[in-house]
Amino acid sequence: MKVKVEVLGLPILARLIGKSSEMEFSGSTVTDIVSHILSRHGQSARKALLDKDGHLDHVVQVMINNEGIMPRDDYDRRELKEGDDVKFMLLVGGG
């Protein structure tokens, strides 16, 4: 499957995969894309995406087709379609 991947506010990940690129991977979920990135880019990708326990860091958020931030429970359930737009973003807070 091929999807468009965009990276916003995650400079290490952007250097690894580009700020915007098409990515072909086997699988159909956000979990599958993350696994693909980790297997392809190793320790640098782990540093960009994972927390100290090896889980997707809570500061990394995902949005599909500009539909809003995805709940983490949906990362391995939501089936992506060819050509979907997947954004990896840094969660920013303040006040």
N, C-alpha and C positions, 0 to 999 in steps of 0.2 A: 504494500500500500504506500502511496505517496501523499504527504500532507505538507502544507506550508508551516514552517516553524519560525516564530518571532521571539526574540529575547529582549526584554525591557528591564534595565536596571540591574542586570547581573553580568558585570564585565568579564569575569572569568569564563562563564558559559558562552558569552557572545564571541570571545576570542576563539573558543574551541569550535563552535558550529556556525558562527556568523550571526549578525543581528537579524537577518531575515534570509531564509533559505528553504529550498524544498528538501524534504528528507524522505527517503524510502526505507521502510523497515518491515520486518515480518511481524505481524500482530495487528491488533485493532483497537487498543486502548491507550490511555495516557500512561499507565503503568508499563505497557510494552515500549512506548517511545522512551521513557526514562531508562528502562533496561537497555535499550539499544544504545543510547548516548553513553551510559556507564560502561558498557562492554567495548565500545569503540574508542572512548577517550580516557579510560582508566582513572588514575588517581586525581588528575586535574578536574575531571567531571564530578568525582565524588566530593571534592572540596567545594565545588560550586553548588551542588544540589543537596547533599546529605548532611544531616546533623551528626553529632558524635556517636549516636547509637546506630547509624546506618539507615535512618529513615529520611524520607524527603523532608528537608528543613521547613519549618513552619513559616519562614519568611518568604518561601517560594510559593507563589500562587499560579494557578493555571486557568486560562480562559479559552473556550472553544467558540469560534465564530462570533466573537464579541457578545456572547450570551450572558456575560457576568462571570464572576469568580465561581469555579466549580467546587462543590463540596468534596473534601478529600475521600469520603466514602465512595464517590462515583468514579474515581480514577481507574479502577479495574472493572467497572461495570458498563460505563458508557461506551458504546460502539462508535468508533470514528468512521467517517466515509472518505473515500478518495477525494483529495482536494480541500479537506477541512483546514481551517486556520487555527493552529495551536499556539497560544502565547504563554511563555514562561515569564513571570513578572516578579519583581521584588516587592513584597508587602511593605508599604511605607506608612508610618503613623506619625502623628505629631499633634501639636495643639498649642 
